[in-house]
Amino acid sequence: MYNMATTNEETAIPSVIDLSERLNRAYKRVSPNLRALARRDFCEAHSITDQTFRAKRAGIYQATEGECEWMEAYTPHIHA
């Protein structure tokens, strides 16, 4: 017999790595030409450094659900 919760992704608690992977995937969806802008905007919005952002994407530091949602909804705004 097996535990249903471990096979159902909806009920599983996201791990640090899952959130980091999710944050990284959302970041990689941004055009490579706009990633520097995405990093800057993310760090500004969450009051963190670029180094901390990289650590969150790598799973060294814990990413949050809110940070993942922010990056997934991110659309670059280029100011002329």
N, C-alpha and C positions, 0 to 999 in steps of 0.2 A: 504494500500500500504506500502511496506517496502523498505528500502535502500539496494540496491544490494551490495554495498561496505562492509556492515557489515556482509554479509553472504558469501562473497568470500574471503577466506584466502589469496589469492595471492595479493589482493589489500589492505588488512588491514595493517596498520602500526603496527609493532611488539611492544608490550608493554614491560616495564621493566621486568615484571614477565615472559612473553613469552621467552625473551632472557635468563633470569636466569634459567628457566626450560630447555631450549635448552642446555645451558652450563652444567647444572647438568646431563642431560641425556647423553651427550657426555662423561662426566667424568665417569659416572657409567658404560659405555661400556668398559672402561679400566679394565683389570683384577684387582681384589682386591689386588693381590700381587704386582702390579705395580703402584698402585694409589699414593703412596708416591713419586715415581719418577715422575709421571705425575704432581703432585702438585708442586714439586720443579722446573721442567722444565717450567711449565706455569708461575710460579711466576718470574722465571729468565727471560723468554722471554718478559714478560709484565712489568717488574720492579715493582712488587707489593709484599706484604707480604702474607703469608699463611692465615692470618686472613682476609685480603681483599678478597682473593680468595674465602674463605668460605662465606663471606658476599655477594659476587656477585652471588654465586650459590643459596643462600637463598633469593635473591631479595632485600636485604637490600641496597646494592650498585648496580648501573646499570652496567650490562654486555653489551659489545658491540658486534656487528655483527662479527667483526674481531676476537674477543676472542672466540666466538662460533665456527667460522670456524677453528681457530687454534686447538681447542680441538677436533673437529670432525675429523680433519686430523692427529691428533697426533698418532705417533707410537713410543713407547719407544725404546731408544737406550741405551743398557746396555754396559758400557765400562768395559772391563776386567782389 
